[in-house]
Each structure stands twice: as C-alpha cells, then as structure tokens.
Amino acid sequence: MALHIRDPETDRLVRTLANVKGLGLTEAIRLAVENELNRAPLRERIRPFQQRIARAGRTGLKADKTFFDELSGD
C-alpha cells in the first residue's frame, strides 16, 4: 500500500515528527493518526459531565481569591 504526500508542509511535519521521536516515516504517520483518533472520543466521554454541570445551573455565588485559598488550605 502506498501513501503519496504531495503537500510540502505535510511532508515537512511528518519528517520533523519522525526525527523528534526517532521513528521511521510510516511509524510517525501511524503515531500522529492514532493520537488524533484517540483525541476525538474524549469529547464524547466528557459530554455527560458537561450536561450534568449545565443542568445544575448557576449558584449565584462568587468564586473569588478567598474561595480558592480556602480550597487549597491557604
């Protein structure tokens, strides 16, 4: 199977990634594609939490410096 990259910037980026990671070009492309595919499901995993937070609504309380200092024990 062949993959021909015609875009010079894409070629440069793949070669840079391969060089930085010490990989061959095929491995660099696979790593980049796998990482990109693994990122997408994160949005799906956090969506229920986002919806739950949105349903809770705002409390009207102000989270100021004192609030965060108390949380951290300062």
C-alpha positions as CSV (number, residue, x, y, z in Angstrom):
1,M,0.0,0.0,0.0
2,A,1.3,3.4,-0.9
3,L,0.7,6.8,0.5
4,H,2.0,9.7,-1.5
5,I,2.2,13.1,0.3
6,R,2.1,15.9,-2.2
7,D,1.9,18.8,0.2
8,P,5.4,20.1,1.2
9,E,4.3,21.3,4.6
10,T,2.7,18.0,5.5
11,D,5.9,16.2,4.3
12,R,8.0,18.6,6.5
13,L,5.8,18.0,9.6
14,V,5.9,14.2,9.2
15,R,9.7,14.2,8.8
16,T,10.0,16.6,11.8
17,L,7.9,14.3,14.0
18,A,9.8,11.2,12.8
19,N,13.1,13.0,13.6
20,V,12.0,14.2,17.1
21,K,10.6,10.8,18.0
22,G,13.3,8.8,16.4
23,L,10.9,6.9,14.2
24,G,10.6,6.0,10.5
25,L,8.1,7.9,8.4
26,T,5.5,5.2,8.5
27,E,5.7,4.9,12.3
28,A,5.5,8.7,12.6
29,I,2.4,8.9,10.4
30,R,0.8,6.0,12.4
31,L,1.6,7.7,15.7
32,A,0.1,11.0,14.5
33,V,-3.1,9.4,13.2
34,E,-3.6,7.2,16.3
35,N,-3.1,10.2,18.6
36,E,-5.6,12.2,16.6
37,L,-8.2,9.4,16.6
38,N,-7.7,8.9,20.4
39,R,-8.5,12.6,21.0
40,A,-11.9,12.5,19.4
41,P,-13.6,10.1,21.9
42,L,-12.5,12.4,24.8
43,R,-15.2,14.8,23.8
44,E,-17.7,12.0,23.9
45,R,-16.5,10.9,27.4
46,I,-16.8,14.3,29.0
47,R,-20.2,15.2,27.4
48,P,-22.2,13.6,30.2
49,F,-20.3,15.6,32.8
50,Q,-20.8,18.9,30.8
51,Q,-24.5,18.2,30.6
52,R,-24.8,17.4,34.3
53,I,-23.0,20.6,35.2
54,A,-25.2,22.6,32.8
55,R,-28.3,21.1,34.4
56,A,-27.2,22.1,37.9
57,G,-27.3,25.7,37.0
58,R,-25.5,28.6,38.5
59,T,-25.5,29.1,42.3
60,G,-25.0,32.9,42.2
61,L,-22.0,32.5,44.5
62,K,-18.8,34.3,43.6
63,A,-15.6,32.2,43.4
64,D,-13.0,34.8,44.4
65,K,-9.4,34.5,45.7
66,T,-10.5,33.8,49.2
67,F,-12.6,30.9,48.0
68,F,-9.7,29.3,46.1
69,D,-7.3,30.0,49.0
70,E,-9.7,28.1,51.3
71,L,-9.8,25.1,48.9
72,S,-6.0,24.9,48.8
73,G,-5.6,25.3,52.5
74,D,-4.0,28.7,52.4
